[in-house]
Amino acid sequence: MAIAWTSTAAAEAPPELARWFVPQPWQRDAEGPIVSLGSPGQFDDMHIFAPAVAQENGRFQLWYSGSRGTPGNRVFRLGLATSADGKQFEKHSDNPVLQFADAAHSVLTPALLRNPDGTVLRENGKLRMWFAAARLGKSGLHTLHESTSADGIHWDEPSPVLLENAYCPTVMKTDRGYEMWFSDVVRRPWIIRHAVSADGRKWNVTPGPAIVLSQEWEAEVLVYPTVLKIDDAYLMWYGSYDNAIRRETTAIGFAASLDGRQWHKHPQNPVHRPDPKRPWESNYVGSGCVMRLPDGTFRYWYASRKQPPFLNLYFAINTAHWAGPGQQLPALLRLPPQKDDVGTLAADASLGRSVDVLEVIDEDDAIIRAWYRDATAGGESTFIDLWLRGIDTKGFTAGNEIKLSQTLHVTGNQSIDTTCGRRSFWLLEPK
C-alpha cells in the first residue's frame, strides 16, 4: 500500500499521462505586477499573496490575502481586484472584503469551488471559498474554514474549524463529490494530502500522502497545490524551495495522476522559476491558481517575492500562460547550437533563457546575446553571442532584451574584424 502512495517519475507513469510530460514554457505576458502592494496605510501595504481567480460574464475577479505589519506581526485579510483581460487588475474600493471578527486570525490562501477545468462553480447561486486561518506569530496551528458569497464582495462569517493542520487548499467537484488537496503542516517536511467530502464541510482525509519530497530541487516543503482535471487526468502545480538552503528561492513543479491519489512528477521540474530580470519576482514564485481558458490554453496567477531582505514576505501578484500539450511551441534551439540546428530562442525563465541585443548592424542583421543555463556546468548562467539575419531590426536597441518567437535555422558562420583579430558567430536565419 505504501508503494501506491509514492510520487513517481514520468518514466513510470501510465501511458495515458504521457502527453502531459512535455515542456511547459510558461510565458510571462504582463510587463509588471498585475496586483501590487497597497498604498501606505492600506490593509495590504506590506504583504500580498495567494490569488484565487474566477472568470464570469467576461470579467475576472481575483481574491488575495493582504496584510500590513512586519513579518512577525501580520494579520491577513481578503482583498478583491477585478479585470477585463486577466492581466490588468483594479482593486475594489471597499477592500478588505473578508476578515475574522477577532482581528487576530489571518485569512490565508483562499480557494474557490471549481469545475475540473478550473472554472468557478457556483452552488445555489453562491461562490464557495475555503481558506486556511492562523494566528501568525502566536500559534503554529493552521485550520481550514469556509465562507460563501453571492457577489464576491459580501461574504458570510467564516465557518467553524473544518480541519486542523491544513494549509493552502485547492477544491474541485467531481463524481466523487468534493475533492481537496492541501499541505499538511503538522511537521516538516510539509507534504500534500488528499481529502474527500460529501458536502464540502466534513472532510475525510485519504490515508497516506499524495505527494512527498522526492526530486533533487525540492526542499523542506511541498505547498500551494492547484489542481485541475482534464480529459480524465488530474494535473497539479505545486511549490517548493528550490535547492534553497537559506530559503531564498522557490519554484513551481508539476505532477499528473489518473486518480488524484497516486501522482507522477514531471522529470523536467521545476516548470516555472523566478526571473532575476524582473525584480518583483526575482526570488519566489508560488501560491496561486491555474485555469484552462475557453481557447484551450492555461493561465497561472501566482505571487512572488523580491530579493532579500524579505521585508515583504510576498511582494506582488503575477500571471503567465501556457499553450498546453496539444499546442506546443516550436522546440527551443539548442545552446550552444551546431550547424543545421533548428528551433526558437523564445525566452523561458525556468531555463534561464533570454536574448539581449548587442549591436544592430542594419535593418536585417543584428548581433545578439542568448542567455541560458549550462547543464554541463551545474546549471550556471552563461551566454553565447550569435548573428541574426533576415529579421526586421527596426525595434531593436542595443542593450535591451528582445522577444523572438520565430523558428530559426543555424545556416553557417558570420565573421567580423575586431581590434583583436577575426571573430566568428553562428549565423541564424528564419526557417
Secondary structure, 3 states (H helix, E strand, C coil): CCHHHCCEEHHHCCHHHHHHCCCCCCEECCCCCCEECCCCCCCCCCEEEEEEEEEECCEEEEEEEEECCCCCCCCCEEEEEEECCCCCEEECCCCCCECCCCCCCEEEEEEEEECCCCCECCECCEEEEEEEEECCCCCCCCEEEEEEECCCCCECCCCCCCEECEEEEEEEEECCEEEEEEEECCCCCCEEEEEEECCCCCEEECCCCCECCCCCCEEEEEEEEEEEEECCEEEEEEEEEECCCCCCCEEEEEEEECCCCCEEECCCCCCECCCCCCHHHCCEEEEEEEEECCCCCEEEEEEEECCCCCCCCCCEEEEEEECCHHHCCCCECCCCCCCCCEEECCCEHHHCEEEEEEEECCCCEEEEEEEEEEHHHCCEEEEEEEEEECCCCCCCCCCCEECCCCCEEEEEEEEEEECCEEEEEEEEEEC
